[in-house]
Amino acid sequence: METSEKTTISKEKIEALKKEYKIYAKKEGFKLNPNEKIVDTVVRRILENREKLGHGYCPCRRPTGDKKEDEKIICPCVFHKEEIELQGHCHCMLFVK
Protein backbone atom coordinates (compact mmCIF):
# COMPACT_ATOMS: atom_id res chain seq x y z
CA MET A 1 0.00 0.00 0.00
CA GLU A 2 1.32 3.41 -0.89
CA THR A 3 1.81 5.95 1.88
CA SER A 4 -0.79 8.26 0.34
CA GLU A 5 -3.40 5.47 0.57
CA LYS A 6 -2.84 4.74 4.24
CA THR A 7 -5.39 5.97 6.71
CA THR A 8 -4.78 6.69 10.34
CA ILE A 9 -7.54 5.39 12.51
CA SER A 10 -7.26 6.51 16.12
CA LYS A 11 -7.59 4.09 18.98
CA GLU A 12 -10.40 6.31 20.27
CA LYS A 13 -12.42 5.83 17.07
CA ILE A 14 -11.89 2.08 17.23
CA GLU A 15 -12.94 1.91 20.87
CA ALA A 16 -16.01 4.10 20.25
CA LEU A 17 -17.24 1.92 17.38
CA LYS A 18 -16.55 -1.25 19.36
CA LYS A 19 -18.69 0.17 22.17
CA GLU A 20 -21.53 0.95 19.72
CA TYR A 21 -21.37 -2.56 18.25
CA LYS A 22 -21.25 -4.14 21.71
CA ILE A 23 -24.43 -2.29 22.70
CA TYR A 24 -26.07 -3.19 19.38
CA ALA A 25 -25.14 -6.87 19.73
CA LYS A 26 -26.45 -7.12 23.27
CA LYS A 27 -29.73 -5.50 22.22
CA GLU A 28 -30.06 -8.02 19.35
CA GLY A 29 -29.25 -11.10 21.45
CA PHE A 30 -25.71 -11.86 20.33
CA LYS A 31 -22.26 -10.49 21.19
CA LEU A 32 -19.00 -9.25 19.81
CA ASN A 33 -16.44 -11.92 19.06
CA PRO A 34 -14.42 -12.53 22.25
CA ASN A 35 -11.24 -12.49 20.14
CA GLU A 36 -10.16 -8.84 20.53
CA LYS A 37 -7.68 -9.07 17.63
CA ILE A 38 -10.44 -10.05 15.20
CA VAL A 39 -12.76 -7.33 16.50
CA ASP A 40 -10.04 -4.66 16.31
CA THR A 41 -9.13 -5.71 12.75
CA VAL A 42 -12.73 -5.72 11.52
CA VAL A 43 -13.59 -2.42 13.21
CA ARG A 44 -10.44 -0.79 11.83
CA ARG A 45 -11.39 -1.92 8.31
CA ILE A 46 -14.94 -0.61 8.71
CA LEU A 47 -13.56 2.77 9.77
CA GLU A 48 -11.08 2.76 6.87
CA ASN A 49 -13.99 2.09 4.50
CA ARG A 50 -15.84 5.05 6.02
CA GLU A 51 -12.87 7.30 5.37
CA LYS A 52 -12.10 6.01 1.88
CA LEU A 53 -15.57 5.14 0.58
CA GLY A 54 -17.91 7.28 2.66
CA HIS A 55 -19.68 4.35 4.35
CA GLY A 56 -18.75 1.70 6.90
CA TYR A 57 -18.97 -1.22 4.53
CA CYS A 58 -18.37 -4.66 5.98
CA PRO A 59 -14.75 -5.55 5.22
CA CYS A 60 -15.79 -9.05 4.11
CA ARG A 61 -17.95 -7.70 1.27
CA ARG A 62 -17.15 -5.62 -1.79
CA PRO A 63 -19.05 -2.50 -2.77
CA THR A 64 -20.37 -2.74 -6.33
CA GLY A 65 -20.89 0.95 -7.02
CA ASP A 66 -24.67 0.44 -7.08
CA LYS A 67 -25.76 2.71 -4.24
CA LYS A 68 -28.97 0.77 -3.49
CA GLU A 69 -27.23 -2.62 -3.47
CA ASP A 70 -24.28 -1.34 -1.47
CA GLU A 71 -26.58 -0.08 1.31
CA LYS A 72 -27.04 -3.76 2.18
CA ILE A 73 -23.37 -4.17 3.10
CA ILE A 74 -23.00 -1.25 5.48
CA CYS A 75 -22.11 -2.82 8.83
CA PRO A 76 -24.13 -4.29 10.39
CA CYS A 77 -25.11 -5.65 7.01
CA VAL A 78 -28.50 -7.14 6.14
CA PHE A 79 -26.99 -10.64 6.12
CA HIS A 80 -25.48 -10.78 9.62
CA LYS A 81 -28.48 -12.00 11.62
CA GLU A 82 -29.14 -14.95 9.32
CA GLU A 83 -25.43 -15.82 9.25
CA ILE A 84 -25.24 -15.73 13.06
CA GLU A 85 -28.28 -17.97 13.30
CA LEU A 86 -26.96 -20.48 10.74
CA GLN A 87 -23.20 -20.40 11.46
CA GLY A 88 -22.93 -18.98 14.95
CA HIS A 89 -21.17 -15.87 13.61
CA CYS A 90 -21.46 -13.31 10.84
CA HIS A 91 -19.24 -13.66 7.78
CA CYS A 92 -16.48 -11.31 9.03
CA MET A 93 -16.76 -12.85 12.53
CA LEU A 94 -17.43 -9.51 14.24
CA PHE A 95 -20.65 -10.78 15.82
CA VAL A 96 -21.12 -14.23 17.38
CA LYS A 97 -23.94 -16.17 19.04
Secondary structure as UniProt FT lines:
FT   HELIX           3..5
FT   HELIX           11..28
FT   STRAND          31..32
FT   HELIX           36..53
FT   TURN            59..60
FT   HELIX           67..70
FT   HELIX           71..73
FT   TURN            78..79
FT   HELIX           80..87
FT   TURN            91..92
FT   STRAND          95..96
//
